[in-house]
């Protein structure tokens, strides 16, 4: 497809059992230095698509980095590069034109840099996603440093006009995007800070509440949110910069828990919230700008 005058690609998987009907869309964005094909393998999304009958869509970045690509995340990647938010919008429009998708029901997941990308897309285009599920990459705006050296989200860079349900997953031993914050300049604030910021954005009245899910997994949740746009995080003790439940080895990025399956939990969360947070139909008929 063409976006901003540039040829862009996405890998689309339609479940074999699905008829030509309005299938919900599950976007899954690769991490930095990765490809769409690798993201499909990491997430195991094809099996999930067959089980739950959705259209799995893995777009590919266009900024070369290492052996793969990175996303041009507004405010942190730097100047130049393609408008990847526009690409995602154009991609959803292209999918809608096929007649077999329901782009009013969109779950957007992403790993690492892909998680940062879908986070910012939700900040700027909350009417185009039903829910987001970043893995090892939830953000709530561009990191800024206060006078005392504390890094916090810049609230001006994430002020969506409507709430967005959020589920996220993060390992406490993540060496790339540290759970507690720090790391590279594009990271800065930690996973729980990002979670609390989305709870504020969604006007959640209760939380955080922490509950044990398994031996090494806790769920931190906020509820009583506007439009039932709940905010949840699965905190995986001792896990690295990885995708929970993945069959793929992440090597030096650390341990991969098999106590939970992020792809399945994200889809369940989406199903639970799809009828409570409908994307605005008019948004798909107006200018992409």
C-alpha positions in Angstrom: 0.0 0.0 0.0 1.0 3.7 -0.3 1.2 6.0 2.7 2.5 9.5 2.4 3.7 8.7 -1.1 5.8 5.8 0.2 5.3 2.1 -0.4 4.6 0.3 2.9 3.9 -3.3 3.8 2.0 -5.4 6.3 1.5 -9.1 6.6 -2.1 -10.1 7.0 -3.3 -13.5 8.3 -7.0 -14.4 7.8 -8.1 -17.5 9.7 -9.0 -20.5 7.5 -12.4 -20.9 9.3 -13.5 -17.3 8.7 -15.9 -16.4 6.0 -15.8 -13.0 4.2 -17.3 -11.1 7.1 -16.5 -8.2 9.3 -13.6 -9.6 11.3 -12.2 -7.7 14.2 -8.6 -6.5 13.6 -5.6 -7.4 15.8 -2.6 -5.2 14.9 0.7 -6.5 16.3 3.8 -4.3 15.9 7.3 -5.6 15.9 10.1 -4.4 18.2 13.1 -2.4 17.2 15.6 -4.2 14.9 12.8 -6.7 14.1 10.5 -7.5 11.1 6.8 -8.2 10.8 7.6 -11.9 10.1 9.5 -12.1 13.4 6.7 -10.4 15.3 4.2 -13.0 14.0 6.5 -15.8 15.3 7.1 -14.0 18.7 3.5 -13.4 19.4 2.1 -16.7 18.1 -0.8 -14.6 16.7 -1.7 -17.0 13.9 -2.8 -19.7 16.3 -4.8 -17.1 18.3 -6.4 -15.9 15.1 -7.6 -19.4 14.2 -8.9 -19.9 17.7 -10.8 -16.6 18.0 -11.5 -15.7 14.3 -9.9 -12.3 13.9 -7.7 -10.7 11.2 -4.1 -10.7 12.4 -2.1 -7.8 10.9 1.6 -7.2 11.3 2.7 -3.9 9.8 6.4 -3.3 9.1 8.4 -0.3 10.0 10.3 1.6 7.3 13.3 3.0 9.2 16.2 0.5 9.0 17.9 -0.4 12.2 20.2 -3.4 12.7 18.9 -6.4 11.0 15.3 -5.1 10.9 13.4 -1.8 11.3 12.2 0.6 14.0 9.1 2.7 14.4 9.2 6.5 14.2 7.6 7.2 17.6 6.6 10.9 17.8 8.7 12.8 20.2 11.4 10.3 20.9 12.7 8.7 17.7 14.1 11.9 16.3 13.6 14.1 13.3 13.0 12.8 9.8 11.6 9.4 8.9 8.1 8.4 7.8 4.9 9.4 9.6 4.1 6.0 11.2 1.0 7.2 12.9 -0.3 8.2 9.4 0.8 4.7 8.1 -1.3 2.9 10.8 -4.3 5.1 10.0 -3.9 4.5 6.3 -3.5 0.8 6.9 -6.8 0.6 8.8 -8.5 2.4 6.0 -7.0 0.0 3.5 -8.2 -2.9 5.5 -11.7 -1.4 5.8 -11.8 -1.1 2.0 -11.5 -4.9 1.7 -15.0 -5.3 3.1 -13.9 -8.2 5.4 -12.8 -6.2 8.4 -14.5 -4.2 11.2 -12.1 -1.4 11.9 -14.3 -0.2 14.7 -13.0 -3.2 16.6 -9.2 -2.9 16.7 -6.8 -4.4 19.3 -3.4 -2.9 18.9 -0.5 -4.8 20.5 3.2 -4.3 20.1 6.5 -5.5 21.5 9.1 -3.1 22.9 9.4 -0.3 20.3 6.2 -1.5 18.8 4.6 -1.2 22.2 5.8 2.4 22.5 4.4 3.1 19.0 0.9 1.8 19.8 0.9 3.6 23.1 1.5 6.9 21.3 -1.0 6.1 18.6 -3.6 5.6 21.3 -2.7 9.0 22.8 -3.1 10.7 19.5 -5.9 8.6 17.9 -8.0 7.1 20.7 -11.0 6.8 18.4 -9.2 4.4 16.1 -8.4 1.7 18.6 -10.7 -0.3 20.9 -7.9 -1.3 23.3 -4.1 -1.4 23.4 -1.8 -4.2 24.8 1.9 -3.1 24.8 4.4 -5.8 25.8 7.5 -4.4 27.5 6.8 -1.0 26.1 3.8 0.9 27.6 4.2 4.6 27.4 1.9 7.5 28.4 3.6 10.4 26.7 7.2 11.6 26.0 9.6 11.3 29.0 10.7 14.6 30.5 13.1 15.3 33.3 12.1 17.5 36.3 14.4 19.8 38.1 15.0 17.1 40.8 16.1 14.6 38.1 12.9 12.5 38.2 11.7 11.4 34.8 7.9 11.6 34.2 5.5 11.5 31.3 4.8 14.8 29.6 1.0 15.0 30.0 0.8 17.4 27.0 1.9 14.6 24.7 -0.7 12.1 25.8 -4.1 13.8 26.2 -6.6 11.6 24.3 -10.1 12.9 23.9 -11.6 9.7 25.0 -10.4 6.8 27.3 -8.7 3.7 26.0 -8.7 0.4 27.8 -5.1 -0.7 28.5 -3.6 -4.1 29.3 0.2 -4.4 29.4 2.9 -6.9 30.4 6.4 -6.2 31.8 9.2 -8.2 33.3 10.8 -7.0 36.5 14.3 -7.9 35.2 13.9 -6.2 31.8 17.4 -5.1 30.8 16.2 -3.0 27.8 13.2 -1.0 29.1 13.8 -1.2 32.9 10.7 -1.9 35.0 11.6 0.8 37.5 12.7 3.3 34.9 16.0 4.7 33.7 17.7 3.1 30.7 17.8 4.9 27.4 16.5 8.4 26.8 13.4 7.3 25.0 12.4 5.2 28.1 13.0 7.2 31.3 10.0 6.5 33.5 9.0 3.0 34.7 6.2 0.6 33.9 4.1 1.4 37.0 4.4 5.1 36.3 3.1 4.6 32.8 0.3 2.5 34.2 -0.7 5.1 36.8 -0.7 7.8 34.1 -3.1 5.8 32.0 -5.3 5.3 35.0 -5.3 9.1 35.4 -6.1 9.6 31.7 -9.0 7.2 31.9 -10.3 8.7 35.2 -10.1 5.5 37.1 -11.6 5.7 40.6 -10.1 2.6 42.2 -6.6 1.1 42.4 -3.9 0.2 42.1 -4.9 -3.3 43.4 -2.3 -6.1 43.2 -3.4 -9.7 43.0 -1.3 -12.8 42.6 -2.0 -14.7 39.3 0.6 -17.4 39.6 3.8 -18.2 41.4 5.7 -15.4 39.6 3.0 -13.2 38.1 1.0 -10.4 39.7 -1.8 -8.4 38.1 -1.9 -4.7 39.0 -5.2 -3.2 38.1 -7.2 0.1 38.1 -11.0 0.0 37.8 -14.0 2.3 38.0 -12.6 4.0 34.9 -14.6 6.1 32.5 -16.4 4.0 29.8 -15.1 0.9 31.7 -11.7 1.6 30.2 -9.8 -0.5 32.7 -6.1 -0.3 33.1 -4.1 -3.5 33.9 -0.6 -4.8 34.0 0.8 -8.3 34.4 4.1 -7.9 36.3 6.3 -11.0 35.7 8.9 -11.5 38.4 12.4 -12.2 37.0 11.3 -12.0 33.4 13.4 -10.0 30.9 12.6 -8.0 27.8 10.3 -10.8 26.5 6.8 -11.7 25.3 5.0 -13.9 28.0 4.0 -17.3 26.7 6.1 -17.0 23.5 7.7 -20.1 22.0 10.7 -18.0 20.8 14.0 -17.8 22.7 14.9 -14.2 23.5 18.5 -15.0 24.3 20.3 -12.3 26.3 17.0 -10.4 26.7 16.1 -12.8 29.5 13.7 -15.4 30.8 10.3 -15.9 29.1 7.5 -16.9 31.5 5.1 -19.7 30.5 2.8 -19.0 33.4 0.7 -16.7 31.3 0.1 -16.1 27.6 0.2 -12.4 26.7 -1.5 -12.9 23.3 -4.4 -14.8 24.7 -4.9 -12.5 27.7 -4.8 -9.4 25.5 -7.5 -10.8 23.3 -9.7 -11.8 26.3 -9.3 -8.2 27.6 -10.2 -6.8 24.2 -13.3 -9.0 24.1 -14.3 -7.9 27.6 -14.1 -4.3 26.6 -15.1 -4.2 22.9 -18.8 -3.4 23.7 -17.9 -0.8 26.3 -15.6 1.4 24.2 -16.8 1.7 20.7 -14.5 3.7 18.3 -16.3 6.6 16.8 -17.7 5.7 13.4 -17.3 9.2 12.1 -13.6 9.1 12.7 -13.2 6.7 9.9 -14.9 9.0 7.4 -13.0 12.2 8.2 -9.6 13.3 7.0 -6.7 11.2 8.4 -5.2 14.4 9.7 
